Amino acid sequence: ITLTSDFDHLREKWITKPMDYLTHTSLSPTGDRVALTVRGQVFVAPAGPGRLVEVTRQSGVRYRQANFAAADGKTLIVLSDESGEVEFWRAPANGIGPRAQLTREGDTLRVEGFPSPDGNWLLSAERNQDLLLFNLKTAEKRRVAISRQRSFDNPEIAWSHDSQWFAFVNDHANGFSVIYLCDVATGTATAVTSERTNSGSPTWSRDGKWLYFLSERSLQSVVQAPWGLRQPAPFFDKPVKIYQLALSAAPKRSPFQPDD
C-alpha cells in the first residue's frame, strides 16, 4: 500500500547544527585536511582555504569510519553498505575517480578499520569481537586476536610508524586489560604489560624506540587509614598515569628524563 502524503520526515530540511551529526573524523598525514563522516556521507575539508570535497555521492548508500589510507593522503578507506553488506572500500580523497571494494564475504558487521601508515595493511574490528588483519595487496585475511569481553576499537589499536608492528589491547583471563605487540610479518603477538593491572591507549614514539600507554598503577588511597577501627573502604581517585616502555633490551635514556 502506498499513501501519498506530506510526511514531515520525508520533506527537505536544512541542518542548522551539522556538528551534531558528525560521527567520525580523520586527519590527513600532513594535517592539511580532515575527513568528516556526517549522516552517512563523507567529506574532506581543508584546514585553511581550499575546496570542500564531497567524496561520496551515492544515493541510498551509507558510509562510516572514513580514514586516510596512506601517507600520501590521496585515498580514503571507508566502510560502505553499497554491496549489500558493510565492507571496506577505497575512495579518492579528492572525490575524482572510481571507488574500489577491498573486502568481501564478511560474516559479521565490520565496526571500524585501522589502515597502516604505508597503506598495505588494514586492521578490522568485527562485531563478534574478532580482530582481523587484511593484506590490501593480496586480499589475504587472518585473525589476529579474539576477545569475549571487549571490542577492539580506538584508541586501543595503534600502528608503528614503519607499519611493521601494531599494538592492541585485549583482556586477560582475570579481566585486566593487557597491551600486546604484534609482528605483521609473523603474526606473533607478545604481551608487554602485566596482567595484574589495567593498561591501554598505546601510542608509538616516532622513532619506534618507545611505547607510551596509560595504566592504573597509582594506587594511593585518599583515605589515609582505610583499615582502622571503623574500616572505611580505600578510595583511589587518581589511579591512571602515563607510562613508557623501552622496546629493546639495550639501555636507553628516557626522552623525558632531565639532563644531569
Disulfide bonds with the S-S distance in Angstrom:
none
